[in-house]
Amino acid sequence: MPTAIDPRMPDFLIVGHAKSGTTAMYEMLRRHPEVFMPEYKGGAGKEPWYFSRDNPHPQRSGERDISFTGRVPMSAEEYLALFDGAVPGQLRGEASSSYLWSRTAAARIAAVRPDARIIAIMREPASFLRSLHMQLLQNRHEAVFDFREAVELDQDRRENRHIPSRSYWPSALIYSDRVRYVEQLGRYHEHFSPEQVLVLIYDDFRDDNAATLGRVERFLGISEVPIEPLEANPTIVPRERLEGMRRSLRRGRDPLWRVLRGTGKALTTRGMRERYFYPLVPRAVLASPPDADEEFMQELRRRFKPEVVALSEYLQRDLVALWGYDNLD
């Protein structure tokens, strides 16, 4: 991590949250002629996670370290190379949803780019966590399909229990920590002036993409250019039984699946499998999200109401009424 200000560092960062419109905002801004946002090819889509990668060894004294972040390290030069495609006059930006709830990202960004502009998007806590849970299932970093059961594992996971082997950031699975909104924003306001931090509300962006984009354009000091609204990163969830079958097939541990996989390879070419079979797998394994457990959603809203009240006071906006927390029984 460099210690001096480097003008090649991004001018602005979309810091999160996940499942709150960050991908849609990224996709819209990267179409703006005055903005350059890289498409990171290292396995995390748009998100390089550079400022939230601690990358300690995942095992310490035989125990998993729940702060383990990211699958591979990233050097400063590798990060800066992501912006090589920017042309003179373009603002450089990036979007990593881990930055908002990372305990270290705000300070690390400020150390190398104290004049950076920060964009955060906040979403009603219960619906955010439900969508997050489905995304973690889709990414196979979460192994517990029942949302209630997954949330109830928070304390166990703080003690390094019930953490799936594929999770390269186990603390991401502690759901209640993801909605400490005032604490998260406070870390950015500690290092950046109020004029450098724009906090958006997911409902506003969902209801009027163009108006919210206009706010962002004015915040960044770029021209207000019409950009087609879009929905990116839709919520989907793996079908539990088919996901288990898919894993067995991929690992080759089940004898029947080993026979079927071997037969399939014998009867088809790699080109045929890539053209016809592999595109069908996501359709079979992934499905539209199930109906929400409204009883549990209400339980979560009662639990997180103090956080919503605090955020309302922090932002000077009545999110209690907007998110329906004033009607909780």
N, C-alpha and C positions, 0 to 999 in steps of 0.2 A: 504493500500500500504506500503510494507516494506521500511525502509530507509537505511538498510545496504545491502552490496553486498551479495547475496545468490547464491552459485554455482549451486543450483538447477534451477535457472532461465535459460531461453534458451540461447544457445550460439549464435544463429543467428535468425533473423526474416525476413520473406518476408512481406514487409509493404504495398504492393499494386503496381498499382491500380487494382480495380475490372475490369473484362472483358478485361484483358490485358495479360493473360497467367499465372496469379498467381496460379490458381487452377491446371493447367497442371504442373507447376513447383513443386508445393506441392506434387502432386501425383507421379511425377518422383523421387523426393528426398526421399520421405518416403519409396521407394523401395530400396534405397541404404543401404547396410549392415552397414555402418558406421554412419548412421543418424537415429534418432528417431524423428518423428513428430506425435503428438497425433491427434486422430480423436475426436474432441469435440462433445459430445452428448447433449449439452444444447440447441439445436434448431438452431444453426448457422453453421452447417456443420463443416468445418475445422477451422472456425474462432472464437476463444474465445473472441476477442475484449477487452481483459483485460486492456490493457494500454490506451484504448480510451473510457472506460466506466466511465462516470461522474456520471450517475444514480441519478440526482436530481429528485425530484417529478415532474411528467409531467405537473402538474397544479400549477401555482403560481398566487395568487390573481385572480383566475378565468380565467387566460389566459395560453395557452400552451407555454411552454418554448421550443424554437426551438433547444436549445442545448441538450435537453434530449437525453440520449444515452443508448441504450440497454434496454432490457425488464426486466432483473433481475440483481441485484448486483452479484459480484463475489469476494470472499475473496482471500487473498494471498494464503492461504492453499488450497483452491479449485483449484486455478490456478496451483499451483505447483504439485498438485495431477495428473494433466493431463500428467505429464512427468514421472510418477512412472514406466511406462513400459520400460524406457530406461535402457540399460545394460552398464556396465563399458566400456569405450572406444568409445561410441557413442556420437556424437554431438546432443544436443537437439535443436530443431527448431520449430517454429510455423509460420503460415501465417494468417494475418488478414488485409484485404484490406483497412480497416478503418484507419490504422495507418499512412498512407502517408498523408492523407488530414486532419487528426485530428490535432488540434492546440496544443495539450498537450502530445500526445503519445511519441514524440521524447525525451522530457525532462524526462518523467516518465521512459522510458526504460533506459536512461543514468543514472538515479539515482540509479537503482538497478543492472545494468549490463553495466558499462561504457566500457567494452571490447567487447561488442556484435558486431556482424557483421550484416550489414543491406543490404538487397537486395530490390531494387525498379525496377518496370517495367513501362515504359512510352509508351503511345500509341497516335497516331495522334488524336488531340482533338475532332474533329467533329464525327469521327467514334466511338471513345470511349464513347462520351455522348449518341449517338444513341443506342449503345449496353447497356449502363447503364440504359437508360430509359426503354428498354424492360425488363431488369432484374428486375427493380423496379416494373414494371407492373406484372411480373410473381410472385414476392414475395408479391404482393398486398399492397405495401407501397406507390405506385403511383396509382392515380385514373384517371389521365388524359391520354387518349389513344393517342391523337395526339401529336407527338413529338414537333412540333413547338409551339403549345399552352402550353405544359408543360414548355418548356424553357422560354417562354415569361412571365411565372408566377414568375420568380425569385424574382423580387422586392416585389411583393405581399407576397410571402412566407417569405421574410425577416421581413415583418411586421405581421407575424403570420396569414396570410389569405390563404385560399384554401389549407390547409394542411389536407390530409386524416386522418381519425381517427385511422387507423392501423399503421401510421408511428411512430416508436419508436425512430427515429432520424430525426426529421423534417429538420434539416439543410442539410441532405443528398440530399434533393430534390432541393436545390439551385444549379442548374447545372453549372453555370458559375464559381462558387467557386471551383468546382472539378478539374478545369484545370489550377489552379494557380501553375504550375509545379515548377518554379524556387523558389517561396516562400516555397513550400512544401519540396523540396530538401534542401533548405537553413536551415530549422529547424534541419535536421539531420546533416548537415555539421557543424552546430553551436555546436553540442554536441559530434560528433564523428570525428575522423581523416579521411582524404581522403582514407586511406588504409582500413578503416572499412566499407566503403559504396560502393556498386557495383550498378551502374545504367545500366539497360538493356533496349534495345529498342524492343518493341513488334514485329516489322517487322523481326528482326534478329531471334528471338525465333520461330516465325511462319515459317520462311523460312528454318531454320536449327536447329531443336530441339537439336540434338546431340552436335553440336558445342557450342550452348549457354549453355547447361548443363555442358559441359567441362569447360567453363569459370567459372561457379558457383562452380564446384568441386575444381578447382585450387584456387579460392577465399577462399573457406572454408578449404582448406588444407586437403582434403580427396582424396582417390584413384579415378582415373577416371575409372568408371565402366560403361560398356554399359548398358543402360536402354532403353527399347522400347519406342519410341516417342508416344505421345498420345495427343488427344484433349479432354479436360475436360470442363464441364460447357458450352455446346453449347448454342448459342443465340436462344431463342424461345420467343414467345409472346402470351399472352392470346387472344383468339378470343373474341372480345368485347361483343357481344350479349350472347354467351354461358357462358362467365365469369359472366355476370349479372344473368343469369339463375341459375348458380351453386351457387352463393351467396344467391339467394332467396331460393333455395332448402335447403341449409345448415342452414339458419336462420329460415326457416319455416314461413316467414312473408306473403308470397303469399298464398291465400286460396287454389288455384289449386295445388300448389306444396305441401301444407300440406296434401292434400288428396292423391296425388301420392306417397309421401314419406311414409305415413301411410300404403297405400296398398302394397307398395314394401316390407316394413318390415313384413307385415302380411303374405306375400306369400313366403318369403325367410328366411333362417336362417342367423345369423351373419357370419358364416363360408362361406356360399355361396356368400354373398355380398363381403366379403374380398377377396375371391378367384377369382370371375368372374366380379363383377361390378366395385369395386373401382379402379382396375388397368386400366379400360377403361376411367375413368374420365379425367386424364391428357391428353390422346390422343385426346379426344374430345374437351377439353377446350384450349389446347395449340397448336400453329401452327408455321410453319416456319415464319421468319420475313418477313414483306412486303418489297417491293422495297423502297429504300431510296428516299426521296424528294430531288433530286439533287440541285434544286434551293436553298432550305434552307440549305443544307449542304455547298454550296458555300458561303452563307451568313455567316455561322458560321466560315468557314475558314478565310474569310476576317476579321471577328471580332477578331479571336484568333491569327492572324498572328504575332502581336507584341510579344505574349507569346512564339510562336515557334521560333522567331528570338532570343529572350532572352535566351531560353533554348539551342539553338544551340551555342550561345556564352558561356553559362555556362558550357556546356559539351564539348566544342571544337569539335563539330561534325555538319556537314551541314544537319540538319533535315528539313530545308526549302525546299531543293531540294528533299530529300528522301520522304517527305510527300506531294510533289506537290504544295507547297505554293509559289513557284517561278513562277507558271503559272496562278495565279489568275488574272481574268480580272478586 
